[in-house]
Amino acid sequence: LALYGHADAGGYWEKHCETQLLKFGFQTIPNWRSVYYHPKERAMLMVYVGDFKLAGPRKSLHAIWVAMRKHLVL
């Protein structure tokens, strides 16, 4: 359901997104909210509202996007 206008819409999205990202190997970074590290793929992901910025070895990026699409509607 859309939560547009809800006072905590961003908080609900952040919690949902983080839960899904942790399912396939991303880890949180202490004191750095909405930024995640995938140690196996050596990739870093920054999430801001609906924007995802992914950095890492070129050979890993496609597989990470495919995995994220299994858990999140992007």
mmCIF file of the N, C-alpha and C atoms, coordinates in Angstrom:
data_MODEL
# 
_entry.id   MODEL 
# 
loop_
_atom_site.group_PDB 
_atom_site.id 
_atom_site.type_symbol 
_atom_site.label_atom_id 
_atom_site.label_alt_id 
_atom_site.label_comp_id 
_atom_site.label_asym_id 
_atom_site.label_entity_id 
_atom_site.label_seq_id 
_atom_site.pdbx_PDB_ins_code 
_atom_site.Cartn_x 
_atom_site.Cartn_y 
_atom_site.Cartn_z 
_atom_site.occupancy 
_atom_site.B_iso_or_equiv 
_atom_site.pdbx_formal_charge 
_atom_site.auth_seq_id 
_atom_site.auth_comp_id 
_atom_site.auth_asym_id 
_atom_site.auth_atom_id 
_atom_site.pdbx_PDB_model_num 
ATOM 1   N N  . LEU A 1 1  ? 0.834  -1.185  0.000   1.00 0.00 ? 1  LEU A N  1 
ATOM 2   C CA . LEU A 1 1  ? 0.000  0.000   0.000   1.00 0.00 ? 1  LEU A CA 1 
ATOM 3   C C  . LEU A 1 1  ? 0.875  1.242   0.000   1.00 0.00 ? 1  LEU A C  1 
ATOM 4   N N  . ALA A 1 2  ? 0.443  2.239   -0.704  1.00 0.00 ? 2  ALA A N  1 
ATOM 5   C CA . ALA A 1 2  ? 1.175  3.507   -0.724  1.00 0.00 ? 2  ALA A CA 1 
ATOM 6   C C  . ALA A 1 2  ? 1.016  4.200   0.616   1.00 0.00 ? 2  ALA A C  1 
ATOM 7   N N  . LEU A 1 3  ? 2.080  4.745   1.102   1.00 0.00 ? 3  LEU A N  1 
ATOM 8   C CA . LEU A 1 3  ? 2.050  5.452   2.380   1.00 0.00 ? 3  LEU A CA 1 
ATOM 9   C C  . LEU A 1 3  ? 2.291  6.942   2.198   1.00 0.00 ? 3  LEU A C  1 
ATOM 10  N N  . TYR A 1 4  ? 2.123  7.447   0.981   1.00 0.00 ? 4  TYR A N  1 
ATOM 11  C CA . TYR A 1 4  ? 2.391  8.854   0.723   1.00 0.00 ? 4  TYR A CA 1 
ATOM 12  C C  . TYR A 1 4  ? 1.601  9.711   1.698   1.00 0.00 ? 4  TYR A C  1 
ATOM 13  N N  . GLY A 1 5  ? 2.256  10.648  2.307   1.00 0.00 ? 5  GLY A N  1 
ATOM 14  C CA . GLY A 1 5  ? 1.602  11.548  3.244   1.00 0.00 ? 5  GLY A CA 1 
ATOM 15  C C  . GLY A 1 5  ? 1.603  11.028  4.673   1.00 0.00 ? 5  GLY A C  1 
ATOM 16  N N  . HIS A 1 6  ? 1.898  9.757   4.867   1.00 0.00 ? 6  HIS A N  1 
ATOM 17  C CA . HIS A 1 6  ? 1.961  9.208   6.223   1.00 0.00 ? 6  HIS A CA 1 
ATOM 18  C C  . HIS A 1 6  ? 3.189  9.788   6.906   1.00 0.00 ? 6  HIS A C  1 
ATOM 19  N N  . ALA A 1 7  ? 3.042  10.131  8.154   1.00 0.00 ? 7  ALA A N  1 
ATOM 20  C CA . ALA A 1 7  ? 4.141  10.789  8.886   1.00 0.00 ? 7  ALA A CA 1 
ATOM 21  C C  . ALA A 1 7  ? 5.411  9.947   8.940   1.00 0.00 ? 7  ALA A C  1 
ATOM 22  N N  . ASP A 1 8  ? 5.281  8.638   8.947   1.00 0.00 ? 8  ASP A N  1 
ATOM 23  C CA . ASP A 1 8  ? 6.467  7.782   9.041   1.00 0.00 ? 8  ASP A CA 1 
ATOM 24  C C  . ASP A 1 8  ? 6.643  6.897   7.809   1.00 0.00 ? 8  ASP A C  1 
ATOM 25  N N  . ALA A 1 9  ? 6.185  7.353   6.654   1.00 0.00 ? 9  ALA A N  1 
ATOM 26  C CA . ALA A 1 9  ? 6.305  6.562   5.426   1.00 0.00 ? 9  ALA A CA 1 
ATOM 27  C C  . ALA A 1 9  ? 7.770  6.192   5.158   1.00 0.00 ? 9  ALA A C  1 
ATOM 28  N N  . GLY A 1 10 ? 8.661  7.144   5.324   1.00 0.00 ? 10 GLY A N  1 
ATOM 29  C CA . GLY A 1 10 ? 10.081 6.881   5.096   1.00 0.00 ? 10 GLY A CA 1 
ATOM 30  C C  . GLY A 1 10 ? 10.638 5.837   6.044   1.00 0.00 ? 10 GLY A C  1 
ATOM 31  N N  . GLY A 1 11 ? 10.206 5.872   7.280   1.00 0.00 ? 11 GLY A N  1 
ATOM 32  C CA . GLY A 1 11 ? 10.663 4.898   8.274   1.00 0.00 ? 11 GLY A CA 1 
ATOM 33  C C  . GLY A 1 11 ? 10.209 3.487   7.943   1.00 0.00 ? 11 GLY A C  1 
ATOM 34  N N  . TYR A 1 12 ? 8.957  3.362   7.502   1.00 0.00 ? 12 TYR A N  1 
ATOM 35  C CA . TYR A 1 12 ? 8.451  2.044   7.120   1.00 0.00 ? 12 TYR A CA 1 
ATOM 36  C C  . TYR A 1 12 ? 9.214  1.500   5.910   1.00 0.00 ? 12 TYR A C  1 
ATOM 37  N N  . TRP A 1 13 ? 9.448  2.363   4.926   1.00 0.00 ? 13 TRP A N  1 
ATOM 38  C CA . TRP A 1 13 ? 10.186 1.932   3.735   1.00 0.00 ? 13 TRP A CA 1 
ATOM 39  C C  . TRP A 1 13 ? 11.607 1.530   4.113   1.00 0.00 ? 13 TRP A C  1 
ATOM 40  N N  . GLU A 1 14 ? 12.256 2.327   4.949   1.00 0.00 ? 14 GLU A N  1 
ATOM 41  C CA . GLU A 1 14 ? 13.632 2.036   5.345   1.00 0.00 ? 14 GLU A CA 1 
ATOM 42  C C  . GLU A 1 14 ? 13.704 0.666   6.036   1.00 0.00 ? 14 GLU A C  1 
ATOM 43  N N  . LYS A 1 15 ? 12.775 0.392   6.936   1.00 0.00 ? 15 LYS A N  1 
ATOM 44  C CA . LYS A 1 15 ? 12.764 -0.884  7.655   1.00 0.00 ? 15 LYS A CA 1 
ATOM 45  C C  . LYS A 1 15 ? 12.531 -2.046  6.685   1.00 0.00 ? 15 LYS A C  1 
ATOM 46  N N  . HIS A 1 16 ? 11.568 -1.906  5.786   1.00 0.00 ? 16 HIS A N  1 
ATOM 47  C CA . HIS A 1 16 ? 11.280 -2.957  4.802   1.00 0.00 ? 16 HIS A CA 1 
ATOM 48  C C  . HIS A 1 16 ? 12.485 -3.203  3.899   1.00 0.00 ? 16 HIS A C  1 
ATOM 49  N N  . CYS A 1 17 ? 13.051 -2.147  3.379   1.00 0.00 ? 17 CYS A N  1 
ATOM 50  C CA . CYS A 1 17 ? 14.186 -2.253  2.463   1.00 0.00 ? 17 CYS A CA 1 
ATOM 51  C C  . CYS A 1 17 ? 15.367 -2.934  3.153   1.00 0.00 ? 17 CYS A C  1 
ATOM 52  N N  . GLU A 1 18 ? 15.691 -2.504  4.359   1.00 0.00 ? 18 GLU A N  1 
ATOM 53  C CA . GLU A 1 18 ? 16.818 -3.089  5.078   1.00 0.00 ? 18 GLU A CA 1 
ATOM 54  C C  . GLU A 1 18 ? 16.584 -4.573  5.353   1.00 0.00 ? 18 GLU A C  1 
ATOM 55  N N  . THR A 1 19 ? 15.382 -4.936  5.750   1.00 0.00 ? 19 THR A N  1 
ATOM 56  C CA . THR A 1 19 ? 15.057 -6.339  6.006   1.00 0.00 ? 19 THR A CA 1 
ATOM 57  C C  . THR A 1 19 ? 15.315 -7.180  4.770   1.00 0.00 ? 19 THR A C  1 
ATOM 58  N N  . GLN A 1 20 ? 14.917 -6.687  3.616   1.00 0.00 ? 20 GLN A N  1 
ATOM 59  C CA . GLN A 1 20 ? 15.102 -7.428  2.367   1.00 0.00 ? 20 GLN A CA 1 
ATOM 60  C C  . GLN A 1 20 ? 16.577 -7.510  1.979   1.00 0.00 ? 20 GLN A C  1 
ATOM 61  N N  . LEU A 1 21 ? 17.314 -6.426  2.128   1.00 0.00 ? 21 LEU A N  1 
ATOM 62  C CA . LEU A 1 21 ? 18.731 -6.417  1.753   1.00 0.00 ? 21 LEU A CA 1 
ATOM 63  C C  . LEU A 1 21 ? 19.552 -7.368  2.625   1.00 0.00 ? 21 LEU A C  1 
ATOM 64  N N  . LEU A 1 22 ? 19.214 -7.454  3.898   1.00 0.00 ? 22 LEU A N  1 
ATOM 65  C CA . LEU A 1 22 ? 19.944 -8.344  4.798   1.00 0.00 ? 22 LEU A CA 1 
ATOM 66  C C  . LEU A 1 22 ? 19.720 -9.809  4.446   1.00 0.00 ? 22 LEU A C  1 
ATOM 67  N N  . LYS A 1 23 ? 18.613 -10.127 3.781   1.00 0.00 ? 23 LYS A N  1 
ATOM 68  C CA . LYS A 1 23 ? 18.301 -11.508 3.413   1.00 0.00 ? 23 LYS A CA 1 
ATOM 69  C C  . LYS A 1 23 ? 19.307 -12.109 2.439   1.00 0.00 ? 23 LYS A C  1 
ATOM 70  N N  . PHE A 1 24 ? 19.929 -11.281 1.623   1.00 0.00 ? 24 PHE A N  1 
ATOM 71  C CA . PHE A 1 24 ? 20.843 -11.870 0.633   1.00 0.00 ? 24 PHE A CA 1 
ATOM 72  C C  . PHE A 1 24 ? 22.267 -11.352 0.734   1.00 0.00 ? 24 PHE A C  1 
ATOM 73  N N  . GLY A 1 25 ? 22.687 -11.058 1.955   1.00 0.00 ? 25 GLY A N  1 
ATOM 74  C CA . GLY A 1 25 ? 24.107 -10.853 2.178   1.00 0.00 ? 25 GLY A CA 1 
ATOM 75  C C  . GLY A 1 25 ? 24.598 -9.457  2.488   1.00 0.00 ? 25 GLY A C  1 
ATOM 76  N N  . PHE A 1 26 ? 23.768 -8.444  2.303   1.00 0.00 ? 26 PHE A N  1 
ATOM 77  C CA . PHE A 1 26 ? 24.224 -7.108  2.679   1.00 0.00 ? 26 PHE A CA 1 
ATOM 78  C C  . PHE A 1 26 ? 24.273 -6.994  4.190   1.00 0.00 ? 26 PHE A C  1 
ATOM 79  N N  . GLN A 1 27 ? 25.182 -6.201  4.678   1.00 0.00 ? 27 GLN A N  1 
ATOM 80  C CA . GLN A 1 27 ? 25.321 -5.941  6.110   1.00 0.00 ? 27 GLN A CA 1 
ATOM 81  C C  . GLN A 1 27 ? 25.203 -4.447  6.354   1.00 0.00 ? 27 GLN A C  1 
ATOM 82  N N  . THR A 1 28 ? 24.682 -4.094  7.513   1.00 0.00 ? 28 THR A N  1 
ATOM 83  C CA . THR A 1 28 ? 24.617 -2.673  7.867   1.00 0.00 ? 28 THR A CA 1 
ATOM 84  C C  . THR A 1 28 ? 26.013 -2.200  8.242   1.00 0.00 ? 28 THR A C  1 
ATOM 85  N N  . ILE A 1 29 ? 26.205 -0.906  8.156   1.00 0.00 ? 29 ILE A N  1 
ATOM 86  C CA . ILE A 1 29 ? 27.459 -0.278  8.560   1.00 0.00 ? 29 ILE A CA 1 
ATOM 87  C C  . ILE A 1 29 ? 27.144 0.568   9.784   1.00 0.00 ? 29 ILE A C  1 
ATOM 88  N N  . PRO A 1 30 ? 27.784 0.289   10.920  1.00 0.00 ? 30 PRO A N  1 
ATOM 89  C CA . PRO A 1 30 ? 27.472 1.023   12.148  1.00 0.00 ? 30 PRO A CA 1 
ATOM 90  C C  . PRO A 1 30 ? 27.577 2.540   11.958  1.00 0.00 ? 30 PRO A C  1 
ATOM 91  N N  . ASN A 1 31 ? 26.587 3.235   12.475  1.00 0.00 ? 31 ASN A N  1 
ATOM 92  C CA . ASN A 1 31 ? 26.530 4.701   12.459  1.00 0.00 ? 31 ASN A CA 1 
ATOM 93  C C  . ASN A 1 31 ? 26.459 5.297   11.054  1.00 0.00 ? 31 ASN A C  1 
ATOM 94  N N  . TRP A 1 32 ? 26.049 4.503   10.078  1.00 0.00 ? 32 TRP A N  1 
ATOM 95  C CA . TRP A 1 32 ? 25.936 4.995   8.705   1.00 0.00 ? 32 TRP A CA 1 
ATOM 96  C C  . TRP A 1 32 ? 24.656 4.426   8.116   1.00 0.00 ? 32 TRP A C  1 
ATOM 97  N N  . ARG A 1 33 ? 23.532 5.045   8.445   1.00 0.00 ? 33 ARG A N  1 
ATOM 98  C CA . ARG A 1 33 ? 22.227 4.545   8.046   1.00 0.00 ? 33 ARG A CA 1 
ATOM 99  C C  . ARG A 1 33 ? 22.053 4.572   6.538   1.00 0.00 ? 33 ARG A C  1 
ATOM 100 N N  . SER A 1 34 ? 21.336 3.571   6.056   1.00 0.00 ? 34 SER A N  1 
ATOM 101 C CA . SER A 1 34 ? 20.987 3.444   4.638   1.00 0.00 ? 34 SER A CA 1 
ATOM 102 C C  . SER A 1 34 ? 22.183 3.180   3.726   1.00 0.00 ? 34 SER A C  1 
ATOM 103 N N  . VAL A 1 35 ? 23.284 2.751   4.311   1.00 0.00 ? 35 VAL A N  1 
ATOM 104 C CA . VAL A 1 35 ? 24.451 2.349   3.531   1.00 0.00 ? 35 VAL A CA 1 
ATOM 105 C C  . VAL A 1 35 ? 24.792 0.925   3.954   1.00 0.00 ? 35 VAL A C  1 
ATOM 106 N N  . TYR A 1 36 ? 24.997 0.054   2.972   1.00 0.00 ? 36 TYR A N  1 
ATOM 107 C CA . TYR A 1 36 ? 25.176 -1.370  3.230   1.00 0.00 ? 36 TYR A CA 1 
ATOM 108 C C  . TYR A 1 36 ? 26.407 -1.882  2.498   1.00 0.00 ? 36 TYR A C  1 
ATOM 109 N N  . TYR A 1 37 ? 26.997 -2.929  3.070   1.00 0.00 ? 37 TYR A N  1 
ATOM 110 C CA . TYR A 1 37 ? 28.177 -3.535  2.464   1.00 0.00 ? 37 TYR A CA 1 
ATOM 111 C C  . TYR A 1 37 ? 27.904 -5.020  2.251   1.00 0.00 ? 37 TYR A C  1 
ATOM 112 N N  . HIS A 1 38 ? 28.303 -5.532  1.088   1.00 0.00 ? 38 HIS A N  1 
ATOM 113 C CA . HIS A 1 38 ? 28.175 -6.960  0.774   1.00 0.00 ? 38 HIS A CA 1 
ATOM 114 C C  . HIS A 1 38 ? 29.591 -7.529  0.743   1.00 0.00 ? 38 HIS A C  1 
ATOM 115 N N  . PRO A 1 39 ? 30.017 -8.201  1.828   1.00 0.00 ? 39 PRO A N  1 
ATOM 116 C CA . PRO A 1 39 ? 31.411 -8.644  1.904   1.00 0.00 ? 39 PRO A CA 1 
ATOM 117 C C  . PRO A 1 39 ? 31.805 -9.668  0.838   1.00 0.00 ? 39 PRO A C  1 
ATOM 118 N N  . LYS A 1 40 ? 30.915 -10.573 0.476   1.00 0.00 ? 40 LYS A N  1 
ATOM 119 C CA . LYS A 1 40 ? 31.254 -11.587 -0.526  1.00 0.00 ? 40 LYS A CA 1 
ATOM 120 C C  . LYS A 1 40 ? 31.518 -10.936 -1.885  1.00 0.00 ? 40 LYS A C  1 
ATOM 121 N N  . GLU A 1 41 ? 30.688 -9.982  -2.262  1.00 0.00 ? 41 GLU A N  1 
ATOM 122 C CA . GLU A 1 41 ? 30.818 -9.320  -3.562  1.00 0.00 ? 41 GLU A CA 1 
ATOM 123 C C  . GLU A 1 41 ? 31.673 -8.062  -3.500  1.00 0.00 ? 41 GLU A C  1 
ATOM 124 N N  . ARG A 1 42 ? 32.075 -7.665  -2.296  1.00 0.00 ? 42 ARG A N  1 
ATOM 125 C CA . ARG A 1 42 ? 32.858 -6.441  -2.072  1.00 0.00 ? 42 ARG A CA 1 
ATOM 126 C C  . ARG A 1 42 ? 32.160 -5.229  -2.707  1.00 0.00 ? 42 ARG A C  1 
ATOM 127 N N  . ALA A 1 43 ? 30.881 -5.107  -2.408  1.00 0.00 ? 43 ALA A N  1 
ATOM 128 C CA . ALA A 1 43 ? 30.075 -4.029  -2.993  1.00 0.00 ? 43 ALA A CA 1 
ATOM 129 C C  . ALA A 1 43 ? 29.426 -3.194  -1.889  1.00 0.00 ? 43 ALA A C  1 
ATOM 130 N N  . MET A 1 44 ? 29.239 -1.923  -2.198  1.00 0.00 ? 44 MET A N  1 
ATOM 131 C CA . MET A 1 44 ? 28.606 -0.996  -1.271  1.00 0.00 ? 44 MET A CA 1 
ATOM 132 C C  . MET A 1 44 ? 27.358 -0.435  -1.934  1.00 0.00 ? 44 MET A C  1 
ATOM 133 N N  . LEU A 1 45 ? 26.290 -0.340  -1.136  1.00 0.00 ? 45 LEU A N  1 
ATOM 134 C CA . LEU A 1 45 ? 25.008 0.141   -1.629  1.00 0.00 ? 45 LEU A CA 1 
ATOM 135 C C  . LEU A 1 45 ? 24.519 1.279   -0.749  1.00 0.00 ? 45 LEU A C  1 
ATOM 136 N N  . MET A 1 46 ? 24.087 2.362   -1.375  1.00 0.00 ? 46 MET A N  1 
ATOM 137 C CA . MET A 1 46 ? 23.487 3.479   -0.661  1.00 0.00 ? 46 MET A CA 1 
ATOM 138 C C  . MET A 1 46 ? 22.035 3.584   -1.113  1.00 0.00 ? 46 MET A C  1 
ATOM 139 N N  . VAL A 1 47 ? 21.127 3.674   -0.153  1.00 0.00 ? 47 VAL A N  1 
ATOM 140 C CA . VAL A 1 47 ? 19.702 3.785   -0.457  1.00 0.00 ? 47 VAL A CA 1 
ATOM 141 C C  . VAL A 1 47 ? 19.204 5.118   0.072   1.00 0.00 ? 47 VAL A C  1 
ATOM 142 N N  . TYR A 1 48 ? 18.594 5.895   -0.815  1.00 0.00 ? 48 TYR A N  1 
ATOM 143 C CA . TYR A 1 48 ? 17.986 7.169   -0.410  1.00 0.00 ? 48 TYR A CA 1 
ATOM 144 C C  . TYR A 1 48 ? 16.604 7.226   -1.039  1.00 0.00 ? 48 TYR A C  1 
ATOM 145 N N  . VAL A 1 49 ? 15.588 7.068   -0.225  1.00 0.00 ? 49 VAL A N  1 
ATOM 146 C CA . VAL A 1 49 ? 14.196 7.021   -0.649  1.00 0.00 ? 49 VAL A CA 1 
ATOM 147 C C  . VAL A 1 49 ? 14.067 5.942   -1.725  1.00 0.00 ? 49 VAL A C  1 
ATOM 148 N N  . GLY A 1 50 ? 13.898 6.300   -2.980  1.00 0.00 ? 50 GLY A N  1 
ATOM 149 C CA . GLY A 1 50 ? 13.764 5.310   -4.042  1.00 0.00 ? 50 GLY A CA 1 
ATOM 150 C C  . GLY A 1 50 ? 14.996 5.197   -4.911  1.00 0.00 ? 50 GLY A C  1 
ATOM 151 N N  . ASP A 1 51 ? 16.085 5.824   -4.507  1.00 0.00 ? 51 ASP A N  1 
ATOM 152 C CA . ASP A 1 51 ? 17.319 5.787   -5.290  1.00 0.00 ? 51 ASP A CA 1 
ATOM 153 C C  . ASP A 1 51 ? 18.296 4.790   -4.674  1.00 0.00 ? 51 ASP A C  1 
ATOM 154 N N  . PHE A 1 52 ? 18.855 3.958   -5.520  1.00 0.00 ? 52 PHE A N  1 
ATOM 155 C CA . PHE A 1 52 ? 19.843 2.976   -5.093  1.00 0.00 ? 52 PHE A CA 1 
ATOM 156 C C  . PHE A 1 52 ? 21.127 3.250   -5.859  1.00 0.00 ? 52 PHE A C  1 
ATOM 157 N N  . LYS A 1 53 ? 22.213 3.458   -5.129  1.00 0.00 ? 53 LYS A N  1 
ATOM 158 C CA . LYS A 1 53 ? 23.525 3.676   -5.743  1.00 0.00 ? 53 LYS A CA 1 
ATOM 159 C C  . LYS A 1 53 ? 24.414 2.509   -5.337  1.00 0.00 ? 53 LYS A C  1 
ATOM 160 N N  . LEU A 1 54 ? 24.874 1.739   -6.314  1.00 0.00 ? 54 LEU A N  1 
ATOM 161 C CA . LEU A 1 54 ? 25.650 0.536   -6.059  1.00 0.00 ? 54 LEU A CA 1 
ATOM 162 C C  . LEU A 1 54 ? 27.048 0.696   -6.638  1.00 0.00 ? 54 LEU A C  1 
ATOM 163 N N  . ALA A 1 55 ? 28.048 0.365   -5.845  1.00 0.00 ? 55 ALA A N  1 
ATOM 164 C CA . ALA A 1 55 ? 29.442 0.436   -6.298  1.00 0.00 ? 55 ALA A CA 1 
ATOM 165 C C  . ALA A 1 55 ? 30.144 -0.859  -5.904  1.00 0.00 ? 55 ALA A C  1 
ATOM 166 N N  . GLY A 1 56 ? 30.972 -1.343  -6.802  1.00 0.00 ? 56 GLY A N  1 
ATOM 167 C CA . GLY A 1 56 ? 31.724 -2.556  -6.523  1.00 0.00 ? 56 GLY A CA 1 
ATOM 168 C C  . GLY A 1 56 ? 32.382 -3.047  -7.794  1.00 0.00 ? 56 GLY A C  1 
ATOM 169 N N  . PRO A 1 57 ? 32.970 -4.233  -7.742  1.00 0.00 ? 57 PRO A N  1 
ATOM 170 C CA . PRO A 1 57 ? 33.597 -4.792  -8.937  1.00 0.00 ? 57 PRO A CA 1 
ATOM 171 C C  . PRO A 1 57 ? 32.565 -4.966  -10.048 1.00 0.00 ? 57 PRO A C  1 
ATOM 172 N N  . ARG A 1 58 ? 32.917 -4.569  -11.224 1.00 0.00 ? 58 ARG A N  1 
ATOM 173 C CA . ARG A 1 58 ? 31.996 -4.596  -12.367 1.00 0.00 ? 58 ARG A CA 1 
ATOM 174 C C  . ARG A 1 58 ? 31.367 -5.978  -12.568 1.00 0.00 ? 58 ARG A C  1 
ATOM 175 N N  . LYS A 1 59 ? 32.136 -7.040  -12.373 1.00 0.00 ? 59 LYS A N  1 
ATOM 176 C CA . LYS A 1 59 ? 31.619 -8.389  -12.614 1.00 0.00 ? 59 LYS A CA 1 
ATOM 177 C C  . LYS A 1 59 ? 30.526 -8.787  -11.624 1.00 0.00 ? 59 LYS A C  1 
ATOM 178 N N  . SER A 1 60 ? 30.420 -8.110  -10.493 1.00 0.00 ? 60 SER A N  1 
ATOM 179 C CA . SER A 1 60 ? 29.437 -8.460  -9.462  1.00 0.00 ? 60 SER A CA 1 
ATOM 180 C C  . SER A 1 60 ? 28.139 -7.671  -9.563  1.00 0.00 ? 60 SER A C  1 
ATOM 181 N N  . LEU A 1 61 ? 28.171 -6.528  -10.212 1.00 0.00 ? 61 LEU A N  1 
ATOM 182 C CA . LEU A 1 61 ? 27.035 -5.608  -10.155 1.00 0.00 ? 61 LEU A CA 1 
ATOM 183 C C  . LEU A 1 61 ? 25.744 -6.182  -10.728 1.00 0.00 ? 61 LEU A C  1 
ATOM 184 N N  . HIS A 1 62 ? 25.819 -6.829  -11.881 1.00 0.00 ? 62 HIS A N  1 
ATOM 185 C CA . HIS A 1 62 ? 24.607 -7.371  -12.497 1.00 0.00 ? 62 HIS A CA 1 
ATOM 186 C C  . HIS A 1 62 ? 23.941 -8.399  -11.582 1.00 0.00 ? 62 HIS A C  1 
ATOM 187 N N  . ALA A 1 63 ? 24.720 -9.295  -11.010 1.00 0.00 ? 63 ALA A N  1 
ATOM 188 C CA . ALA A 1 63 ? 24.168 -10.331 -10.127 1.00 0.00 ? 63 ALA A CA 1 
ATOM 189 C C  . ALA A 1 63 ? 23.516 -9.717  -8.889  1.00 0.00 ? 63 ALA A C  1 
ATOM 190 N N  . ILE A 1 64 ? 24.086 -8.655  -8.384  1.00 0.00 ? 64 ILE A N  1 
ATOM 191 C CA . ILE A 1 64 ? 23.502 -7.997  -7.209  1.00 0.00 ? 64 ILE A CA 1 
ATOM 192 C C  . ILE A 1 64 ? 22.162 -7.363  -7.567  1.00 0.00 ? 64 ILE A C  1 
ATOM 193 N N  . TRP A 1 65 ? 22.080 -6.685  -8.712  1.00 0.00 ? 65 TRP A N  1 
ATOM 194 C CA . TRP A 1 65 ? 20.800 -6.089  -9.134  1.00 0.00 ? 65 TRP A CA 1 
ATOM 195 C C  . TRP A 1 65 ? 19.739 -7.168  -9.318  1.00 0.00 ? 65 TRP A C  1 
ATOM 196 N N  . VAL A 1 66 ? 20.114 -8.294  -9.907  1.00 0.00 ? 66 VAL A N  1 
ATOM 197 C CA . VAL A 1 66 ? 19.162 -9.395  -10.106 1.00 0.00 ? 66 VAL A CA 1 
ATOM 198 C C  . VAL A 1 66 ? 18.666 -9.900  -8.749  1.00 0.00 ? 66 VAL A C  1 
ATOM 199 N N  . ALA A 1 67 ? 19.570 -10.080 -7.805  1.00 0.00 ? 67 ALA A N  1 
ATOM 200 C CA . ALA A 1 67 ? 19.190 -10.555 -6.461  1.00 0.00 ? 67 ALA A CA 1 
ATOM 201 C C  . ALA A 1 67 ? 18.277 -9.552  -5.763  1.00 0.00 ? 67 ALA A C  1 
ATOM 202 N N  . MET A 1 68 ? 18.585 -8.259  -5.887  1.00 0.00 ? 68 MET A N  1 
ATOM 203 C CA . MET A 1 68 ? 17.742 -7.252  -5.242  1.00 0.00 ? 68 MET A CA 1 
ATOM 204 C C  . MET A 1 68 ? 16.328 -7.264  -5.817  1.00 0.00 ? 68 MET A C  1 
ATOM 205 N N  . ARG A 1 69 ? 16.217 -7.482  -7.118  1.00 0.00 ? 69 ARG A N  1 
ATOM 206 C CA . ARG A 1 69 ? 14.886 -7.494  -7.754  1.00 0.00 ? 69 ARG A CA 1 
ATOM 207 C C  . ARG A 1 69 ? 14.038 -8.688  -7.316  1.00 0.00 ? 69 ARG A C  1 
ATOM 208 N N  . LYS A 1 70 ? 14.676 -9.705  -6.759  1.00 0.00 ? 70 LYS A N  1 
ATOM 209 C CA . LYS A 1 70 ? 13.907 -10.831 -6.231  1.00 0.00 ? 70 LYS A CA 1 
ATOM 210 C C  . LYS A 1 70 ? 13.242 -10.474 -4.901  1.00 0.00 ? 70 LYS A C  1 
ATOM 211 N N  . HIS A 1 71 ? 13.789 -9.486  -4.221  1.00 0.00 ? 71 HIS A N  1 
ATOM 212 C CA . HIS A 1 71 ? 13.307 -9.127  -2.892  1.00 0.00 ? 71 HIS A CA 1 
ATOM 213 C C  . HIS A 1 71 ? 12.595 -7.773  -2.848  1.00 0.00 ? 71 HIS A C  1 
ATOM 214 N N  . LEU A 1 72 ? 12.914 -6.898  -3.777  1.00 0.00 ? 72 LEU A N  1 
ATOM 215 C CA . LEU A 1 72 ? 12.333 -5.546  -3.803  1.00 0.00 ? 72 LEU A CA 1 
ATOM 216 C C  . LEU A 1 72 ? 11.815 -5.233  -5.198  1.00 0.00 ? 72 LEU A C  1 
ATOM 217 N N  . VAL A 1 73 ? 10.738 -4.497  -5.258  1.00 0.00 ? 73 VAL A N  1 
ATOM 218 C CA . VAL A 1 73 ? 10.234 -4.044  -6.540  1.00 0.00 ? 73 VAL A CA 1 
ATOM 219 C C  . VAL A 1 73 ? 11.000 -2.778  -6.887  1.00 0.00 ? 73 VAL A C  1 
ATOM 220 N N  . LEU A 1 74 ? 11.879 -2.876  -7.894  1.00 0.00 ? 74 LEU A N  1 
ATOM 221 C CA . LEU A 1 74 ? 12.712 -1.734  -8.283  1.00 0.00 ? 74 LEU A CA 1 
ATOM 222 C C  . LEU A 1 74 ? 12.262 -1.202  -9.622  1.00 0.00 ? 74 LEU A C  1 
# 
